[in-house]
Amino acid sequence: MTVKIASKIVGYEVLTPESDTQSEAKAEEKTSGGAEVIRMTEKVERPDGFDCLEGATYKIRTPLDQHALYVTINDIILNKGTEHESRRPFEIFINSKNMDHFQWIVALTRVMSAVFRKGGDVTFLTSELQAVFDPRGGYFKSGGKFMPSLVAEIGAVVEHHMRVIGLIKDEPEDPAQAAMLAEKRAEIEAKDAAAAAQAAAPSADGENYPASATLCNKCNTKAMVVMDNCETCLACGYSKCG
């Protein structure tokens, strides 16, 4: 391509890749009117000085494995000392004696730590992890809560930690729903207490017999139970086996 030079050459400069980049940056600044570039999220970096972060360790015990998992989440404080001060996860580590899960646990913690350092809203990780199902089936935790997989329980731990540090806000409880749940709970507790009292009620002759006992044909007491494969009355000692 031929370029016609219409003016006198008074100087020259050799273009390099670095100078091209600088020229593009200057052109962008001129085009935008010299406005400052504003990032959508704050770049999260480990603070200078002490290489120490505050965190918490959670223990996960499942009925599927005899060894527990220990989940450690370290946090970083952003905008410390200002009105916009906030605490957010920075890195996560998972340790266990069971080496069967070693590969995917290392991969999971590295990816999660990278997402934490990337910045922005990281609360989506909790719902994504808790939506993972184990094809072999899940398990129930103590208290009756069902966990579809071990990954889902890790997600539940991360969600709990984010609630503790204030990254996830609890939704206000509906008063009507809370009153209905309290009423149903009181009704069920009353039924259980009545059933327990009835089972422990003494018989006519002042003795306590199991709820599964049947009526004795000899003494007409509801005290017949199966003992050594033979029905025996706990009140009079009558036995159908002689």
C-alpha positions as CSV (number, residue, x, y, z in Angstrom):
1,M,0.0,0.0,0.0
2,T,1.5,3.4,-1.1
3,V,1.2,6.3,1.3
4,K,1.8,9.8,0.0
5,I,3.8,12.1,2.3
6,A,2.5,15.7,2.0
7,S,4.6,17.4,4.6
8,K,8.3,17.5,5.6
9,I,9.6,14.7,7.7
10,V,11.1,16.2,10.9
11,G,11.5,12.9,13.0
12,Y,10.7,9.3,13.2
13,E,10.0,6.5,15.8
14,V,10.3,2.7,15.5
15,L,7.0,1.0,16.6
16,T,7.2,-1.9,19.0
17,P,4.4,-4.1,20.5
18,E,4.7,-2.1,23.8
19,S,4.3,1.2,22.1
20,D,1.3,-0.1,20.2
21,T,-0.3,-1.0,23.4
22,Q,0.4,2.4,25.0
23,S,-1.0,4.1,21.9
24,E,-4.2,2.1,22.1
25,A,-4.6,2.9,25.8
26,K,-4.1,6.6,25.1
27,A,-6.6,6.5,22.3
28,E,-9.1,4.8,24.6
29,E,-8.6,7.5,27.2
30,K,-9.1,10.3,24.7
31,T,-12.2,8.6,23.3
32,S,-13.7,8.3,26.7
33,G,-13.0,11.9,27.6
34,G,-10.3,11.0,30.1
35,A,-12.8,9.3,32.5
36,E,-11.4,7.0,35.2
37,V,-11.9,3.3,34.6
38,I,-14.2,1.9,37.3
39,R,-14.1,-1.9,38.0
40,M,-17.3,-3.7,38.6
41,T,-15.7,-5.6,41.5
42,E,-12.9,-5.0,43.9
43,K,-9.7,-7.0,43.2
44,V,-9.3,-9.3,46.2
45,E,-5.6,-9.8,47.3
46,R,-4.0,-11.1,50.4
47,P,-3.1,-8.2,52.7
48,D,0.5,-7.1,52.9
49,G,2.5,-7.6,56.1
50,F,1.3,-10.6,58.1
51,D,0.4,-13.6,56.0
52,C,-2.4,-14.4,58.5
53,L,-6.1,-14.6,57.9
54,E,-9.0,-15.2,60.3
55,G,-11.2,-18.2,59.7
56,A,-13.2,-21.1,61.1
57,T,-13.0,-24.9,60.8
58,Y,-16.1,-27.1,60.5
59,K,-16.3,-30.8,61.1
60,I,-18.4,-33.0,58.7
61,R,-19.3,-36.4,59.9
62,T,-21.3,-38.6,57.5
63,P,-22.7,-42.2,58.0
64,L,-21.1,-43.2,54.7
65,D,-17.5,-42.9,56.0
66,Q,-15.8,-43.6,59.3
67,H,-13.4,-40.6,58.8
68,A,-14.6,-37.0,59.3
69,L,-13.9,-34.1,56.9
70,Y,-12.6,-30.8,58.3
71,V,-13.5,-27.7,56.2
72,T,-11.4,-24.6,56.9
73,I,-12.6,-21.3,55.5
74,N,-10.3,-18.2,55.8
75,D,-11.7,-14.7,55.4
76,I,-10.4,-11.4,54.3
77,I,-11.7,-8.0,55.5
78,L,-12.3,-5.4,52.7
79,N,-12.3,-1.6,53.2
80,K,-11.2,-2.1,56.8
81,G,-11.9,0.9,59.1
82,T,-14.5,2.4,56.8
83,E,-18.3,2.4,56.7
84,H,-18.0,-0.1,53.8
85,E,-16.1,-2.6,55.8
86,S,-17.1,-6.2,54.9
87,R,-15.8,-9.7,55.5
88,R,-15.8,-12.3,52.8
89,P,-14.2,-15.8,52.2
90,F,-10.7,-15.8,50.6
91,E,-9.7,-19.4,50.6
92,I,-11.0,-22.9,51.6
93,F,-9.2,-26.1,52.6
94,I,-10.6,-29.6,53.2
95,N,-8.7,-32.3,55.0
96,S,-9.5,-35.9,55.8
97,K,-7.8,-39.2,56.6
98,N,-9.9,-40.8,53.8
99,M,-7.9,-40.6,50.6
100,D,-10.7,-41.9,48.4
101,H,-12.0,-38.3,47.8
102,F,-8.5,-36.7,47.6
103,Q,-8.5,-35.8,43.9
104,W,-11.9,-34.2,43.6
105,I,-11.6,-32.4,47.0
106,V,-8.3,-30.8,46.0
107,A,-9.8,-29.7,42.7
108,L,-12.9,-28.4,44.4
109,T,-11.0,-26.3,47.0
110,R,-8.7,-24.8,44.4
111,V,-11.6,-23.8,42.1
112,M,-13.6,-22.4,45.0
113,S,-10.6,-20.4,46.3
114,A,-10.1,-19.0,42.9
115,V,-13.7,-17.9,42.7
116,F,-13.4,-16.3,46.2
117,R,-10.4,-14.3,45.1
118,K,-12.0,-13.2,41.8
119,G,-14.4,-11.0,43.7
120,G,-18.0,-10.2,43.1
121,D,-21.0,-12.2,44.4
122,V,-19.8,-15.6,45.4
123,T,-22.9,-16.7,47.3
124,F,-24.1,-18.6,44.2
125,L,-21.5,-21.3,45.1
126,T,-23.7,-22.5,48.0
127,S,-26.8,-23.2,45.9
128,E,-24.7,-24.9,43.1
129,L,-23.0,-27.2,45.5
130,Q,-26.2,-28.1,47.4
131,A,-27.8,-29.1,44.1
132,V,-25.3,-32.0,43.5
133,F,-26.9,-35.4,44.0
134,D,-25.0,-38.7,44.7
135,P,-26.2,-41.4,42.2
136,R,-25.8,-43.9,45.1
137,G,-28.2,-42.0,47.3
138,G,-27.8,-39.4,50.0
139,Y,-28.1,-39.7,53.8
140,F,-29.8,-38.2,56.8
141,K,-27.9,-36.0,59.3
142,S,-28.6,-36.0,63.0
143,G,-31.8,-34.0,63.4
144,G,-33.5,-35.5,60.3
145,K,-32.1,-33.2,57.6
146,F,-31.5,-35.0,54.3
147,M,-28.2,-34.4,52.4
148,P,-28.2,-35.5,48.8
149,S,-24.4,-35.9,48.7
150,L,-21.2,-35.1,50.4
151,V,-20.7,-32.1,48.1
152,A,-24.1,-30.8,49.1
153,E,-23.1,-30.9,52.8
154,I,-19.9,-28.9,51.9
155,G,-22.1,-26.4,50.2
156,A,-24.3,-26.2,53.4
157,V,-21.2,-25.6,55.5
158,V,-20.1,-22.8,53.2
159,E,-23.6,-21.3,53.3
160,H,-23.6,-21.4,57.1
161,H,-20.2,-19.7,57.2
162,M,-21.4,-16.9,54.9
163,R,-24.4,-16.4,57.1
164,V,-22.1,-16.1,60.2
165,I,-19.9,-13.4,58.6
166,G,-22.9,-11.5,57.2
167,L,-22.4,-12.2,53.5
168,I,-25.8,-13.9,53.3
169,K,-28.7,-12.2,55.0
170,D,-31.5,-14.2,56.6
171,E,-34.9,-13.4,55.2
172,P,-37.4,-12.2,57.7
173,E,-39.8,-14.9,59.1
174,D,-43.4,-14.7,58.2
175,P,-45.4,-14.2,61.5
176,A,-48.4,-16.1,60.2
177,Q,-46.3,-19.1,59.1
178,A,-44.3,-19.1,62.4
179,A,-47.6,-19.1,64.4
180,M,-49.0,-22.0,62.3
181,L,-45.7,-24.0,62.8
182,A,-45.8,-23.4,66.5
183,E,-49.4,-24.5,66.7
184,K,-48.7,-27.7,64.8
185,R,-45.6,-28.5,66.8
186,A,-47.6,-28.0,70.1
187,E,-50.4,-30.3,68.8
188,I,-47.9,-33.1,67.9
189,E,-46.1,-32.8,71.2
190,A,-49.4,-33.0,73.1
191,K,-50.3,-36.2,71.2
192,D,-46.9,-37.8,71.9
193,A,-47.2,-36.9,75.6
194,A,-50.7,-38.4,75.8
195,A,-49.5,-41.6,74.1
196,A,-46.5,-41.9,76.4
197,A,-48.7,-41.4,79.5
198,Q,-51.2,-44.0,78.3
199,A,-48.4,-46.5,77.7
200,A,-47.0,-45.9,81.2
201,A,-50.3,-45.9,83.0
202,P,-50.6,-48.6,85.7
203,S,-53.0,-51.5,85.3
204,A,-56.0,-52.1,87.6
205,D,-54.0,-54.1,90.1
206,G,-51.3,-51.4,90.2
207,E,-48.7,-53.1,88.0
208,N,-47.2,-51.8,84.8
209,Y,-47.4,-54.0,81.7
210,P,-46.2,-53.5,78.1
211,A,-48.5,-51.8,75.7
212,S,-48.4,-54.9,73.4
213,A,-49.7,-57.2,76.2
214,T,-52.9,-59.2,75.6
215,L,-55.7,-60.3,77.9
216,C,-55.1,-63.3,80.1
217,N,-57.8,-65.9,80.1
218,K,-57.2,-66.9,83.7
219,C,-57.0,-63.7,85.6
220,N,-58.5,-61.4,83.0
221,T,-55.6,-59.0,83.2
222,K,-54.0,-57.4,80.1
223,A,-50.6,-58.9,80.9
224,M,-50.0,-61.7,78.5
225,V,-46.7,-61.4,76.7
226,V,-44.5,-63.8,74.6
227,M,-41.6,-65.1,76.6
228,D,-39.4,-67.8,75.2
229,N,-41.8,-68.4,72.3
230,C,-44.6,-69.0,74.8
231,E,-47.4,-66.7,75.9
232,T,-47.1,-66.0,79.7
233,C,-49.1,-63.8,82.0
234,L,-47.0,-61.3,84.0
235,A,-49.8,-61.0,86.5
236,C,-50.6,-64.5,87.6
237,G,-47.9,-66.5,85.9
238,Y,-50.3,-68.5,83.7
239,S,-48.6,-70.0,80.6
240,K,-50.1,-71.7,77.6
241,C,-47.2,-74.0,77.5
242,G,-48.0,-75.6,80.8
